[in-house]
Amino acid sequence: MLQEKLNWRYATKKMSSDKPVPQDKVDRILEAARLAPTSSGLQPFEVIVVTNPEVKAKLRAAAYDQAQITDGSHILVFAAWDNYTDARIDAVVEQLAAERGGTSEALTAYYERLKGMYLPRTAEENYQHAARQAYIAFGIAVTAAAFEEVDSTPMEGFDPAQVDEILGLRARGLRSVTMLPLGYRDNGGDWLAPLKKVRRPLDELVTLVA
């Protein structure tokens, strides 16, 4: 079933502007992203959901005029923490303690060791690490969209500085990583829709070490 959905999906080039994605489907896609695995469970990113037409128009201009941003009904912007801090890591530990009924010496020691590794690093190095965690959730969101039969366009082609400014991300300690327009394909207007999906053969992609 999942493989059928993944074969169905493609990076949609033309979306129908008059066919919005139902909110319940968007909610399930976002929940899938929330449940994504991340390094040490830090979830060092946020997802900004944009439906405002004026903001979408600005994002389109920052993304080299890619029409999916304004034609799609929802834009998911994955934004990573700009750095790891004591406060951010402590907040993770506090949530773990609150939801699991307390903490332990082993758990506290683990995250203290983590601080010893992360905090001395440069902000750029930590951002790059956080961005890789955002990409995991991004990939799961793409998969979840396919499962919901919602079209999407994985998108890196944009000016991050402009997107950060439009959404006010830097003031929140965030930097944009990827964008994911959601909508429904316009079969008559999308040149890519009828073409065969092409991927490398499995035996060229996978190496077995037994």
KEPATOR-414728 format. One line per 5 residues: number of its first residue (from 1); their letters; for each residue x, y, z of C-alpha. Coordinates in nm, 4 decimals. Layout:
REM residues N
NUM	A	X Y Z | ...
//
This chain:
REM residues 210
1	MLQEK	0.0000 0.0000 0.0000 | 0.2683 0.2511 0.0991 | 0.4802 0.1674 -0.2062 | 0.1766 0.2269 -0.4277 | 0.1343 0.5729 -0.2763
6	LNWRY	0.5057 0.6501 -0.3182 | 0.4853 0.5485 -0.6828 | 0.1794 0.7726 -0.7184 | 0.3509 1.0820 -0.5773 | 0.5838 1.3073 -0.7712
11	ATKKM	0.7157 1.6606 -0.7316 | 0.4029 1.8331 -0.8560 | 0.4784 2.1216 -1.0909 | 0.1267 2.2596 -1.1374 | -0.1417 2.2599 -0.8675
16	SSDKP	-0.5098 2.3439 -0.8939 | -0.5588 2.6765 -0.7199 | -0.9302 2.6110 -0.6615 | -0.8956 2.2791 -0.4775 | -0.7774 2.3236 -0.1170
21	VPQDK	-0.6480 2.0371 0.0937 | -0.8943 1.9475 0.3729 | -0.7687 2.0515 0.7155 | -0.7954 1.6986 0.8577 | -0.5473 1.5756 0.5977
26	VDRIL	-0.3099 1.8629 0.6732 | -0.3381 1.7824 1.0444 | -0.2427 1.4186 0.9844 | 0.0564 1.5224 0.7725 | 0.1715 1.7554 1.0507
31	EAARL	0.1210 1.4852 1.3125 | 0.3376 1.2490 1.1072 | 0.6115 1.5143 1.1021 | 0.5731 1.5602 1.4789 | 0.6254 1.1874 1.5337
36	APTSS	0.9457 1.1788 1.3274 | 1.2601 1.0491 1.4965 | 1.5301 1.3041 1.5773 | 1.8740 1.2837 1.7332 | 1.8389 1.2445 2.1125
41	GLQPF	1.4711 1.3298 2.0769 | 1.5479 1.7019 2.0634 | 1.3101 1.7911 1.7775 | 1.5224 2.0992 1.7012 | 1.2884 2.2493 1.4444
46	EVIVV	0.9424 2.3944 1.3929 | 0.6934 2.3753 1.1069 | 0.5299 2.7003 0.9979 | 0.2015 2.6521 0.8098 | 0.1230 2.9359 0.5711
51	TNPEV	-0.2217 2.9877 0.4149 | -0.2294 3.3683 0.4006 | -0.2388 3.4671 0.0292 | -0.0239 3.7784 0.0780 | 0.2448 3.5875 0.2670
56	KAKLR	0.2349 3.3078 0.0098 | 0.2898 3.5645 -0.2662 | 0.5974 3.6946 -0.0859 | 0.7273 3.3398 -0.0406 | 0.6746 3.2735 -0.4106
61	AAAYD	0.8881 3.5758 -0.4952 | 1.1579 3.4442 -0.2602 | 1.1364 3.1027 -0.4289 | 1.2130 3.2133 -0.7824 | 0.8456 3.2427 -0.8808
66	QAQIT	0.7518 2.8786 -0.8267 | 0.3743 2.8800 -0.8769 | 0.3036 2.5846 -0.6479 | 0.3522 2.8180 -0.3514 | 0.0519 3.0303 -0.4431
71	DGSHI	-0.1509 2.7601 -0.6197 | -0.1202 2.5136 -0.3305 | -0.3536 2.5705 -0.0374 | -0.0951 2.5191 0.2393 | 0.2798 2.5801 0.2564
76	LVFAA	0.4778 2.3963 0.5224 | 0.8050 2.5689 0.6038 | 1.0471 2.3540 0.8035 | 1.2711 2.5784 1.0125 | 1.5573 2.4517 1.2298
81	WDNYT	1.6944 2.5941 1.5534 | 1.9749 2.8372 1.4816 | 2.1790 2.6896 1.7689 | 2.1624 2.4539 2.0657 | 2.1456 2.6209 2.4067
86	DARID	2.1214 2.5187 2.7700 | 1.7632 2.6414 2.7798 | 1.6544 2.4493 2.4709 | 1.8052 2.1216 2.5887 | 1.6732 2.1734 2.9424
91	AVVEQ	1.3223 2.2236 2.8015 | 1.3435 1.8804 2.6369 | 1.4479 1.7196 2.9652 | 1.1691 1.9004 3.1506 | 0.9089 1.7750 2.9052
96	LAAER	1.0408 1.4194 2.9356 | 1.0206 1.4417 3.3137 | 0.6707 1.5903 3.3087 | 0.5277 1.3332 3.0701 | 0.7068 1.0286 3.2111
101	GGTSE	0.6470 1.1080 3.5762 | 0.9936 1.2223 3.6711 | 1.3538 1.2050 3.5670 | 1.6529 0.9890 3.6594 | 2.0229 1.0326 3.7155
106	ALTAY	2.0923 0.8440 3.3940 | 1.8644 1.0693 3.1891 | 2.0054 1.3878 3.3410 | 2.3597 1.2659 3.2903 | 2.2866 1.1799 2.9267
111	YERLK	2.1684 1.5295 2.8424 | 2.4494 1.6916 3.0401 | 2.6951 1.4930 2.8264 | 2.5018 1.6090 2.5214 | 2.5456 1.9704 2.6283
116	GMYLP	2.9167 1.9055 2.6669 | 2.9257 1.7946 2.3023 | 2.6900 2.0475 2.1430 | 2.7344 2.3756 2.3270 | 3.1053 2.4258 2.2484
121	RTAEE	3.0370 2.3908 1.8754 | 2.9797 2.6869 1.6467 | 2.6240 2.8066 1.5861 | 2.6574 2.7151 1.2176 | 2.7630 2.3587 1.2984
126	NYQHA	2.4709 2.3210 1.5366 | 2.2282 2.4691 1.2841 | 2.3451 2.2204 1.0212 | 2.2881 1.9355 1.2672 | 1.9417 2.0681 1.3529
131	ARQAY	1.8620 2.1077 0.9828 | 1.9384 1.7406 0.9235 | 1.6830 1.6543 1.1915 | 1.4293 1.8799 1.0192 | 1.4937 1.6905 0.6964
136	IAFGI	1.3890 1.3642 0.8629 | 1.0520 1.5149 0.9543 | 1.0303 1.6743 0.6100 | 1.0735 1.3354 0.4417 | 0.8078 1.1812 0.6624
141	AVTAA	0.5728 1.4701 0.5802 | 0.6251 1.4038 0.2082 | 0.5450 1.0364 0.2676 | 0.2406 1.1189 0.4799 | 0.1113 1.3531 0.2097
146	AFEEV	0.1397 1.0723 -0.0443 | -0.0430 0.8377 0.1924 | -0.3236 1.0962 0.2138 | -0.3171 1.1326 -0.1672 | -0.2238 1.4969 -0.1280
151	DSTPM	0.0212 1.6339 -0.3804 | 0.3338 1.8105 -0.2639 | 0.6491 1.9675 -0.4003 | 0.9667 1.9193 -0.1941 | 1.1382 2.2536 -0.2311
156	EGFDP	1.4892 2.3780 -0.1561 | 1.4932 2.6357 -0.4339 | 1.4410 2.9560 -0.2405 | 1.6386 3.2352 -0.0782 | 1.6577 3.1349 0.2909
161	AQVDE	1.7403 3.4863 0.4082 | 1.4301 3.6247 0.2379 | 1.2084 3.3470 0.3752 | 1.3492 3.4040 0.7239 | 1.2687 3.7740 0.6953
166	ILGLR	0.9162 3.7206 0.5583 | 0.8255 3.4834 0.8415 | 1.0245 3.6583 1.1149 | 1.2207 3.3419 1.1865 | 1.5545 3.4840 1.3022
171	ARGLR	1.3857 3.6693 1.5896 | 1.2540 3.3314 1.7043 | 1.5925 3.1601 1.6830 | 1.5007 2.9709 1.3649 | 1.6327 2.9403 1.0103
176	SVTML	1.4385 2.8055 0.7139 | 1.5476 2.4692 0.5748 | 1.2856 2.3453 0.3281 | 0.9360 2.4256 0.2059 | 0.6546 2.1879 0.1142
181	PLGYR	0.3562 2.3233 -0.0800 | 0.0473 2.1015 -0.0438 | -0.2355 2.0855 -0.2965 | -0.3782 1.8790 -0.5793 | -0.2215 1.8267 -0.9187
186	DNGGD	-0.3540 1.9991 -1.2273 | -0.3228 1.7091 -1.4695 | -0.3948 1.9232 -1.7718 | -0.1380 2.1866 -1.6867 | 0.1464 1.9818 -1.5356
191	WLAPL	0.3996 1.8612 -1.7899 | 0.5457 1.6135 -1.5403 | 0.2201 1.4415 -1.4416 | 0.1999 1.1877 -1.7311 | 0.5689 1.0950 -1.7297
196	KKVRR	0.7015 0.7696 -1.5864 | 0.8720 0.7858 -1.2477 | 1.2402 0.7092 -1.2992 | 1.4684 0.5877 -1.0208 | 1.7963 0.3947 -1.0125
201	PLDEL	1.7549 0.0153 -0.9967 | 1.7667 -0.1308 -0.6477 | 2.0806 -0.3315 -0.7211 | 2.2618 -0.0074 -0.8112 | 2.1316 0.1811 -0.5116
206	VTLVA	2.1715 -0.0806 -0.2372 | 2.4926 -0.2566 -0.1350 | 2.4595 -0.5615 0.0882 | 2.7381 -0.6230 0.3389 | 2.6720 -0.9720 0.4755
//
